[in-house]
Amino acid sequence: MKRMVFIVSLLACVMSFGSAAVAAGPKGPAIAGQSSTLVVGTRAEPKSLNPIAITASEGQQIAALMFGKLLEEQDDFMSFKPALARAWSFSADSLDVTFVLRDDARWSDGEPVTASDVRFTWQVQTDTTVAWPSASIKAHIRDVEVKDARTVVFHFDARSLYQVMDANDGVILPEHLLASIPRKELKTSAFGRAPVGNGPYMLKRWEAGQFIELTRNEKYAGSPPRIERIVIKFVPDVVTLVAQLQAGEIDLLESVQASDLAGIRARRDDVQIVGAPSRRMSFVAWNGTRAPFDQAAVRAALTSAIDRQAIVKNVWAGYAKECTSPIVPLQWAYDPSIKAIKYDAKSARAALGKLGYRDTDKDGILERDGKPLEFELLVNDAQNRVDIATLIQAQLKQAGIKANVRVMEYGAYIDRILALDYDAAVVEWKVQTKVDLTQLFATSALRPHGYNFVGYSNSAVDHLIEKALEQRNMASAKLLWRDAQRAIYLDQPYTFIAVPQELTAIDDRFCNVKPSPINIFAHITDWRIKPDCSR
């Protein structure tokens, strides 16, 4: 019997999870199609493949296969390689960054990728009518100048550690197809269902509710991928996804739960589990625009009533570490010294008592002014997140708090969170590779301007974020980020639970699959198909 290989990428500053060789059983039936087709299983179908309209990481991963950036970000999140741009350089005062595009860069319809496309993209990203949620990334770019068809200059109003990353963030959009569309209609335009990109793959077919089929883009200027075709299947629940992996109906499944490993290894001996340090963090979001979650003391008491270590043990079987920061351990500015709020249901009840919550009617639930401490805990229908919510519900009950778990379909769940139409929610978020807390915690990122979907506003944190982003020295920036992390943890806009390890199952006929914390497809042009495993 073969053995499934558990591959753990040892990157700097990552937590140690341990590894193990995993035995596997007989292979399930082969999937239909050619060996050069990769079938990916996922639960989340994007509403659009227009990069400017995508809000979920699953859609961003698909779009990244079709649209390129100026540069290819590396796994350290700080270095880059040429992509659409073949070269880049700073001006003498470091306020300007010049990019020189490849001569052979083309859109999949054959039109050249030009400097004008780059400027147009920046204009769209920063247009308040469009309201791109990541617009804050471009805050210090005062202009983008077209020097000629292949040369573009980003003019900054300040020097920082992240000028190249800020210029590079966000894929390039085709001006020749989008310029005629009114900006307020751009996100909902037909382009979202029939995109034209410049990446290694292009859209061939999209069957709503079933699959998206991508094919190799023959006009792609980079190294052509060996995998000719990618099919992303939309499967409504995790149980079915795992069953399809076990049956050989899909080749790749991300975010495999530790509890599913035994079932996978019992059915297939030709699957490898690729482990990578994660940018995901799991937490409970408290809607600070609603009472009583608008009080930091209430949020801290709720955190004290939640046993995060028990959740790590029971949900992830140890393949996770408790989270105490909005910056994950992979990132250079992470502060490992923040001490987690101690789990203590009695202390939580006592803290709430000081805020006026008491069980006056002896029904086991605390009340204040005749109103019980009761709320709806929103969660999408992924089993591990439902398990988290169920554990939290039971733990809170011990402190006299009633949480009513509401399980929802993923899309509807996201819509409610982004509309701030919720009390509390179990959320899993993949943080950006740039150390920048603006999008989640700055006052300027309150919905709908960013992803601050908890209504958090702290002027001291706003100032720390602003000053940290201005630094050109990592040591001085790290001190400011340390203070920001500590202030946010003290305020508890989230109950931070864990950073899980990223486990991906993939058919072992694919080789040179390198785990990447950027996304699973970050190095897909390096992937090979057996027996051609040489680079």
Secondary structure per residue as TSV (DSSP state, phi and psi in degrees):
chain	resnum	aa	ss	phi	psi
A	1	M	-	360.0	134.9
A	2	K	-	-67.5	170.8
A	3	R	E	-125.1	135.3
A	4	M	E	-70.9	136.2
A	5	V	-	-96.6	126.0
A	6	F	E	-96.5	111.0
A	7	I	E	-104.3	121.4
A	8	V	E	-116.6	119.5
A	9	S	-	-78.4	120.6
A	10	L	-	-93.5	94.3
A	11	L	-	-101.2	159.5
A	12	A	T	-61.6	142.2
A	13	C	T	66.5	26.3
A	14	V	-	-103.1	157.4
A	15	M	-	-76.3	154.0
A	16	S	-	-96.0	125.2
A	17	F	-	-107.9	-18.2
A	18	G	-	88.2	162.8
A	19	S	-	-146.6	164.1
A	20	A	-	-154.8	148.3
A	21	A	-	-80.5	136.7
A	22	V	E	-118.6	121.7
A	23	A	E	-75.5	151.8
A	24	A	-	-136.7	160.4
A	25	G	-	-104.2	-160.6
A	26	P	-	-63.5	149.5
A	27	K	-	-73.2	144.1
A	28	G	-	-77.8	178.7
A	29	P	-	-61.7	145.0
A	30	A	-	-67.0	149.8
A	31	I	-	-76.0	157.0
A	32	A	S	-72.9	149.7
A	33	G	S	112.4	178.2
A	34	Q	-	-81.9	159.2
A	35	S	T	-66.5	-21.3
A	36	S	T	-88.2	12.6
A	37	T	E	-103.2	131.1
A	38	L	E	-104.8	120.7
A	39	V	E	-104.4	119.3
A	40	V	E	-109.3	133.1
A	41	G	E	-101.1	134.7
A	42	T	E	-151.0	156.2
A	43	R	S	-92.3	-25.3
A	44	A	-	-99.4	111.6
A	45	E	-	-90.2	125.0
A	46	P	-	-67.1	150.5
A	47	K	S	-78.7	-24.0
A	48	S	-	-153.9	153.7
A	49	L	-	-109.7	16.9
A	50	N	-	-78.7	113.6
A	51	P	T	-55.9	-27.5
A	52	I	T	-75.9	-14.8
A	53	A	T	-106.5	-10.3
A	54	I	-	-77.4	133.6
A	55	T	-	-114.9	-21.2
A	56	A	S	-101.9	149.0
A	57	S	H	-64.2	-31.3
A	58	E	H	-63.2	-42.7
A	59	G	H	-67.2	-36.6
A	60	Q	H	-63.6	-36.4
A	61	Q	H	-64.8	-40.8
A	62	I	H	-66.2	-45.4
A	63	A	H	-62.0	-33.9
A	64	A	H	-66.0	-21.1
A	65	L	H	-75.4	-19.8
A	66	M	H	-108.7	-23.6
A	67	F	-	-124.1	138.7
A	68	G	-	-105.4	163.6
A	69	K	-	-106.0	172.0
A	70	L	S	-60.7	-40.6
A	71	L	E	-130.8	158.9
A	72	E	E	-98.2	111.9
A	73	E	E	-69.2	139.5
A	74	Q	-	-95.6	169.9
A	75	D	T	-68.8	-12.6
A	76	D	T	-85.2	-2.9
A	77	F	S	66.5	7.6
A	78	M	S	-128.0	-14.7
A	79	S	-	-117.6	161.4
A	80	F	E	-141.1	157.2
A	81	K	E	-125.4	158.2
A	82	P	E	-59.0	146.3
A	83	A	S	-138.4	-107.3
A	84	L	S	-65.0	-31.0
A	85	A	E	-95.8	136.0
A	86	R	E	-91.7	-16.8
A	87	A	E	-157.5	156.8
A	88	W	E	-151.4	153.6
A	89	S	E	-156.1	155.9
A	90	F	E	-97.1	152.3
A	91	S	-	-75.4	170.8
A	92	A	T	-59.7	-35.9
A	93	D	T	-92.0	3.7
A	94	S	S	64.3	14.2
A	95	L	S	-92.0	-12.2
A	96	D	E	-121.7	139.6
A	97	V	E	-123.3	122.3
A	98	T	E	-103.5	131.7
A	99	F	E	-115.2	136.5
A	100	V	E	-112.0	117.7
A	101	L	E	-77.6	154.9
A	102	R	-	-65.1	143.8
A	103	D	T	-69.6	-26.7
A	104	D	T	-99.7	8.8
A	105	A	-	-68.1	126.3
A	106	R	B	-135.1	150.0
A	107	W	-	-78.0	160.7
A	108	S	T	-67.5	-12.5
A	109	D	T	-90.8	4.5
A	110	G	S	98.2	-14.0
A	111	E	-	-72.5	146.5
A	112	P	B	-71.6	147.8
A	113	V	-	-84.3	123.8
A	114	T	-	-122.6	168.4
A	115	A	H	-60.9	-29.7
A	116	S	H	-65.8	-33.5
A	117	D	H	-61.7	-39.3
A	118	V	H	-66.1	-45.1
A	119	R	H	-64.6	-43.3
A	120	F	H	-59.0	-42.3
A	121	T	H	-59.3	-46.3
A	122	W	H	-61.6	-40.4
A	123	Q	H	-62.5	-41.5
A	124	V	H	-66.5	-45.1
A	125	Q	H	-61.1	-30.9
A	126	T	T	-103.0	2.2
A	127	D	-	-77.3	119.6
A	128	T	T	-65.8	-21.5
A	129	T	T	-67.1	-37.2
A	130	V	T	-73.7	-40.3
A	131	A	-	58.2	53.3
A	132	W	-	-63.1	124.5
A	133	P	T	-61.1	-22.0
A	134	S	T	-98.6	18.7
A	135	A	G	-59.7	-27.0
A	136	S	G	-60.7	-24.1
A	137	I	G	-60.2	-31.3
A	138	K	G	-94.3	12.0
A	139	A	T	-59.4	-32.2
A	140	H	T	-100.3	9.7
A	141	I	E	-93.9	110.6
A	142	R	E	-86.1	-21.6
A	143	D	E	-165.6	156.2
A	144	V	E	-125.6	118.7
A	145	E	E	-107.9	131.2
A	146	V	E	-89.4	113.6
A	147	K	E	-83.7	-44.3
A	148	D	E	-158.6	-173.9
A	149	A	T	-59.3	-24.5
A	150	R	T	-118.7	3.3
A	151	T	E	-127.2	128.2
A	152	V	E	-136.6	140.7
A	153	V	E	-120.4	126.8
A	154	F	E	-94.5	120.6
A	155	H	E	-100.6	121.8
A	156	F	E	-103.7	151.7
A	157	D	S	-92.6	-5.0
A	158	A	S	-158.5	151.7
A	159	R	-	-86.2	146.6
A	160	S	-	-158.6	173.7
A	161	L	T	-66.5	-21.6
A	162	Y	T	-114.9	24.1
A	163	Q	H	-62.5	-45.8
A	164	V	H	-64.8	-43.3
A	165	M	H	-64.1	-40.5
A	166	D	H	-65.9	-39.3
A	167	A	H	-65.6	-37.6
A	168	N	H	-80.6	-25.0
A	169	D	-	-65.1	135.3
A	170	G	S	91.6	131.8
A	171	V	-	-73.2	160.0
A	172	I	-	-81.7	138.4
A	173	L	-	-107.0	151.8
A	174	P	-	-83.6	108.3
A	175	E	H	-61.8	-37.1
A	176	H	H	-66.6	-17.4
A	177	L	H	-104.7	-23.4
A	178	L	H	-110.4	-17.2
A	179	A	T	-62.3	-30.5
A	180	S	T	-82.1	-7.6
A	181	I	S	-88.1	127.9
A	182	P	-	-53.9	138.0
A	183	R	G	-57.3	-37.5
A	184	K	G	-69.2	-14.7
A	185	E	G	-104.6	-0.2
A	186	L	S	-63.0	-42.9
A	187	K	T	-66.5	-29.1
A	188	T	T	-104.4	9.4
A	189	S	S	-70.5	165.3
A	190	A	G	-63.3	-17.9
A	191	F	G	-57.7	-30.3
A	192	G	G	-64.8	-24.6
A	193	R	T	-102.7	-10.1
A	194	A	S	-140.8	60.8
A	195	P	-	-72.0	150.3
A	196	V	-	-118.5	117.0
A	197	G	-	-116.9	-168.1
A	198	N	-	-135.3	15.5
A	199	G	S	-91.6	-169.8
A	200	P	S	-70.2	-16.6
A	201	Y	E	-129.6	160.3
A	202	M	E	-135.8	155.2
A	203	L	E	-73.7	128.5
A	204	K	E	-104.3	-41.2
A	205	R	E	-157.3	143.0
A	206	W	E	-135.8	108.3
A	207	E	E	-100.9	107.5
A	208	A	T	-54.6	131.7
A	209	G	T	79.0	-3.9
A	210	Q	T	-120.8	-62.4
A	211	F	E	-164.0	161.9
A	212	I	E	-118.0	131.5
A	213	E	E	-113.1	123.6
A	214	L	E	-110.8	144.7
A	215	T	E	-124.0	160.0
A	216	R	E	-60.5	132.8
A	217	N	-	-86.0	106.8
A	218	E	T	-68.5	-13.6
A	219	K	T	-96.6	4.3
A	220	Y	-	-63.2	132.9
A	221	A	S	-82.0	-18.1
A	222	G	S	-86.9	-167.4
A	223	S	-	-64.0	125.6
A	224	P	-	-67.7	136.4
A	225	P	-	-69.8	146.3
A	226	R	S	-75.8	-28.5
A	227	I	-	-78.0	117.3
A	228	E	-	-78.9	-27.8
A	229	R	E	-145.9	136.4
A	230	I	E	-124.7	126.9
A	231	V	E	-113.8	120.1
A	232	I	E	-101.2	108.5
A	233	K	E	-90.8	135.9
A	234	F	E	-98.7	117.1
A	235	V	-	-121.5	130.4
A	236	P	S	-68.1	-23.2
A	237	D	-	-145.3	158.3
A	238	V	H	-64.8	-37.2
A	239	V	H	-59.1	-44.6
A	240	T	H	-68.1	-38.1
A	241	L	H	-59.4	-47.6
A	242	V	H	-63.7	-40.1
A	243	A	H	-62.1	-40.1
A	244	Q	H	-68.9	-35.4
A	245	L	H	-63.8	-45.2
A	246	Q	H	-62.2	-33.4
A	247	A	T	-85.4	-2.8
A	248	G	T	79.1	17.3
A	249	E	S	-86.7	-17.0
A	250	I	-	-131.0	153.9
A	251	D	S	-98.4	-27.7
A	252	L	E	-137.6	133.5
A	253	L	E	-137.2	118.3
A	254	E	S	-83.8	164.3
A	255	S	S	52.9	46.9
A	256	V	-	-67.1	135.5
A	257	Q	-	-83.9	143.8
A	258	A	G	-56.6	-33.0
A	259	S	G	-68.3	-17.5
A	260	D	G	-92.6	-9.1
A	261	L	H	-60.0	-41.6
A	262	A	H	-62.1	-43.6
A	263	G	H	-65.8	-37.2
A	264	I	H	-66.4	-46.8
A	265	R	H	-69.7	-21.7
A	266	A	H	-74.9	-21.8
A	267	R	H	-105.3	-27.7
A	268	R	-	-135.7	138.8
A	269	D	S	-111.8	10.0
A	270	D	S	-119.3	26.6
A	271	V	E	-119.1	134.4
A	272	Q	E	-104.3	146.4
A	273	I	E	-103.1	115.0
A	274	V	E	-97.9	119.3
A	275	G	E	-104.9	136.4
A	276	A	E	-139.9	145.4
A	277	P	-	-56.3	148.6
A	278	S	-	-110.1	149.1
A	279	R	-	-98.1	4.7
A	280	R	E	-85.7	142.6
A	281	M	E	-131.3	143.1
A	282	S	E	-107.7	135.2
A	283	F	E	-157.5	168.0
A	284	V	E	-101.7	122.9
A	285	A	E	-90.5	128.8
A	286	W	E	-104.0	123.7
A	287	N	-	-73.9	96.8
A	288	G	T	-71.2	-1.8
A	289	T	T	-87.7	-3.0
A	290	R	S	-121.3	140.7
A	291	A	T	-73.9	145.2
A	292	P	T	-93.4	10.2
A	293	F	T	-75.1	-2.8
A	294	D	T	-80.6	-2.1
A	295	Q	-	-107.1	122.7
A	296	A	H	-60.3	-35.2
A	297	A	H	-65.3	-36.6
A	298	V	H	-66.4	-45.0
A	299	R	H	-62.4	-40.8
A	300	A	H	-64.0	-39.5
A	301	A	H	-65.1	-40.1
A	302	L	H	-62.6	-40.9
A	303	T	H	-62.1	-41.4
A	304	S	H	-61.8	-25.4
A	305	A	T	-87.2	-1.2
A	306	I	S	-109.6	122.7
A	307	D	-	-87.1	91.2
A	308	R	H	-66.7	-36.4
A	309	Q	H	-64.3	-38.4
A	310	A	H	-65.1	-36.1
A	311	I	H	-66.1	-44.0
A	312	V	H	-57.6	-44.4
A	313	K	H	-68.3	-44.2
A	314	N	H	-83.5	-32.1
A	315	V	H	-92.2	-41.4
A	316	W	H	-107.5	3.0
A	317	A	T	51.0	34.0
A	318	G	T	90.9	-8.8
A	319	Y	S	-82.7	49.5
A	320	A	E	-166.6	162.5
A	321	K	E	-128.3	143.9
A	322	E	E	-58.4	140.9
A	323	C	-	-102.4	131.2
A	324	T	-	-128.3	19.5
A	325	S	S	-155.9	149.7
A	326	P	S	-76.2	-5.9
A	327	I	S	-104.9	128.9
A	328	V	-	-86.1	158.7
A	329	P	T	-58.5	-23.2
A	330	L	T	-66.2	-23.3
A	331	Q	S	-90.1	142.4
A	332	W	T	-61.7	-23.9
A	333	A	T	-92.9	3.2
A	334	Y	-	-59.2	135.9
A	335	D	-	-105.0	105.1
A	336	P	T	-79.4	-3.8
A	337	S	T	-88.3	-6.5
A	338	I	-	-68.7	125.7
A	339	K	-	-89.3	133.4
A	340	A	-	-66.1	143.4
A	341	I	-	-60.1	130.0
A	342	K	-	-69.3	136.7
A	343	Y	-	-74.9	121.9
A	344	D	-	-162.0	99.4
A	345	A	H	-61.0	-36.8
A	346	K	H	-67.6	-41.7
A	347	S	H	-65.7	-37.1
A	348	A	H	-61.9	-45.1
A	349	R	H	-63.1	-39.9
A	350	A	H	-66.2	-41.2
A	351	A	H	-63.2	-40.1
A	352	L	H	-68.9	-32.2
A	353	G	H	-61.6	-38.2
A	354	K	H	-66.4	-21.3
A	355	L	T	-93.4	5.8
A	356	G	T	99.6	7.1
A	357	Y	-	-94.0	120.7
A	358	R	B	-143.1	151.0
A	359	D	-	-89.4	76.4
A	360	T	T	-72.6	-28.3
A	361	D	T	-98.2	6.0
A	362	K	-	58.0	35.3
A	363	D	S	-98.7	6.7
A	364	G	S	90.6	-6.9
A	365	I	S	-114.9	131.5
A	366	L	-	-70.3	147.1
A	367	E	E	-132.8	159.1
A	368	R	E	-141.2	128.8
A	369	D	T	55.2	36.7
A	370	G	T	78.9	0.6
A	371	K	E	-107.9	122.5
A	372	P	E	-68.3	151.8
A	373	L	S	-80.7	83.3
A	374	E	E	-135.1	138.9
A	375	F	E	-154.3	166.4
A	376	E	E	-93.3	129.2
A	377	L	E	-106.1	106.6
A	378	L	E	-80.9	141.6
A	379	V	E	-153.5	145.3
A	380	N	E	-83.7	171.1
A	381	D	S	-87.4	31.5
A	382	A	-	-81.7	131.2
A	383	Q	H	-59.8	-40.0
A	384	N	H	-64.4	-36.0
A	385	R	H	-74.1	-34.4
A	386	V	H	-63.5	-40.0
A	387	D	H	-61.7	-41.6
A	388	I	H	-60.6	-47.9
A	389	A	H	-61.1	-40.6
A	390	T	H	-65.8	-41.4
A	391	L	H	-63.9	-43.7
A	392	I	H	-61.8	-42.3
A	393	Q	H	-56.8	-46.3
A	394	A	H	-67.8	-38.3
A	395	Q	H	-67.6	-43.7
A	396	L	H	-63.7	-33.8
A	397	K	H	-59.7	-34.1
A	398	Q	H	-64.5	-23.5
A	399	A	T	-99.6	7.1
A	400	G	T	84.9	26.7
A	401	I	-	-117.9	132.4
A	402	K	E	-105.5	114.2
A	403	A	E	-108.8	121.2
A	404	N	E	-96.7	108.7
A	405	V	E	-74.1	127.5
A	406	R	E	-118.1	111.4
A	407	V	E	-92.5	128.5
A	408	M	E	-130.5	157.6
A	409	E	-	-62.9	145.4
A	410	Y	H	-55.5	-48.8
A	411	G	H	-62.1	-45.1
A	412	A	H	-65.4	-37.2
A	413	Y	H	-62.0	-46.3
A	414	I	H	-62.2	-43.7
A	415	D	H	-58.2	-43.5
A	416	R	H	-67.2	-39.7
A	417	I	H	-65.4	-46.9
A	418	L	H	-67.3	-24.4
A	419	A	T	-87.8	2.1
A	420	L	T	56.8	31.8
A	421	D	-	-99.4	62.7
A	422	Y	-	-162.4	164.5
A	423	D	S	-93.4	-57.6
A	424	A	E	-146.5	156.5
A	425	A	E	-150.3	141.0
A	426	V	E	-82.9	121.7
A	427	V	E	-129.2	144.7
A	428	E	E	-121.1	123.4
A	429	W	E	-125.5	135.6
A	430	K	E	-97.2	114.3
A	431	V	-	-73.0	154.5
A	432	Q	-	-69.9	162.0
A	433	T	S	-74.3	-23.4
A	434	K	S	-79.6	136.1
A	435	V	-	-74.2	103.9
A	436	D	-	-162.8	113.5
A	437	L	-	-91.2	7.0
A	438	T	H	-57.7	-52.6
A	439	Q	H	-62.4	-29.8
A	440	L	H	-98.9	-28.4
A	441	F	H	-127.8	-10.7
A	442	A	-	-76.6	148.4
A	443	T	G	-60.1	-34.7
A	444	S	G	-66.4	-16.1
A	445	A	G	-100.6	11.9
A	446	L	B	-57.4	143.7
A	447	R	T	-55.6	137.7
A	448	P	T	-98.3	16.4
A	449	H	T	-82.3	-17.1
A	450	G	S	-158.6	-154.1
A	451	Y	S	-108.2	23.7
A	452	N	B	-79.7	78.4
A	453	F	T	-92.7	15.6
A	454	V	T	-114.6	1.9
A	455	G	-	68.9	28.2
A	456	Y	-	-78.1	132.9
A	457	S	-	-146.9	117.0
A	458	N	-	-141.1	111.7
A	459	S	H	-61.9	-32.5
A	460	A	H	-66.0	-41.0
A	461	V	H	-66.9	-41.2
A	462	D	H	-55.8	-44.2
A	463	H	H	-66.2	-43.5
A	464	L	H	-61.6	-43.2
A	465	I	H	-61.2	-47.6
A	466	E	H	-60.4	-45.2
A	467	K	H	-69.1	-39.0
A	468	A	H	-61.7	-39.9
A	469	L	H	-71.0	-17.8
A	470	E	H	-84.1	-15.6
A	471	Q	-	-71.4	145.5
A	472	R	S	-105.6	-7.1
A	473	N	S	-110.7	125.8
A	474	M	H	-63.4	-35.8
A	475	A	H	-64.6	-45.2
A	476	S	H	-69.7	-37.1
A	477	A	H	-63.8	-38.8
A	478	K	H	-63.1	-36.9
A	479	L	H	-63.3	-41.2
A	480	L	H	-68.4	-41.3
A	481	W	H	-65.5	-34.1
A	482	R	H	-60.0	-46.5
A	483	D	H	-66.1	-37.3
A	484	A	H	-65.1	-44.0
A	485	Q	H	-60.6	-44.3
A	486	R	H	-65.8	-40.2
A	487	A	H	-64.8	-42.3
A	488	I	H	-66.0	-43.3
A	489	Y	H	-64.0	-36.6
A	490	L	H	-64.0	-37.5
A	491	D	H	-77.1	-23.7
A	492	Q	-	52.7	49.6
A	493	P	S	-63.8	-25.8
A	494	Y	E	-118.6	152.6
A	495	T	E	-93.5	103.8
A	496	F	E	-71.2	128.5
A	497	I	E	-106.1	-63.2
A	498	A	E	-159.2	158.1
A	499	V	E	-109.4	105.3
A	500	P	E	-80.0	154.6
A	501	Q	-	-76.4	145.6
A	502	E	E	-86.8	112.4
A	503	L	E	-111.3	123.0
A	504	T	E	-123.4	129.3
A	505	A	E	-96.6	132.4
A	506	I	E	-145.6	138.9
A	507	D	E	-55.3	133.5
A	508	D	T	-77.8	5.2
A	509	R	T	-73.2	-15.2
A	510	F	E	-93.0	130.6
A	511	C	E	-128.3	172.9
A	512	N	-	58.9	30.4
A	513	V	-	-83.8	107.1
A	514	K	-	-97.1	122.7
A	515	P	-	-60.5	135.8
A	516	S	-	-136.8	132.5
A	517	P	S	-74.5	-6.4
A	518	I	S	-74.0	-59.4
A	519	N	-	-170.6	164.3
A	520	I	T	-61.9	-26.4
A	521	F	T	-97.1	11.5
A	522	A	T	-58.8	-32.2
A	523	H	T	-119.5	35.7
A	524	I	G	-65.7	-24.5
A	525	T	G	-70.1	-12.9
A	526	D	G	-89.9	-13.8
A	527	W	-	-66.1	149.2
A	528	R	E	-130.5	167.8
A	529	I	E	-120.8	129.2
A	530	K	T	-56.1	140.8
A	531	P	T	-90.6	5.1
A	532	D	-	-84.4	78.5
A	533	C	-	-104.0	2.1
A	534	S	-	-81.8	149.1
A	535	R	-	-85.4	360.0
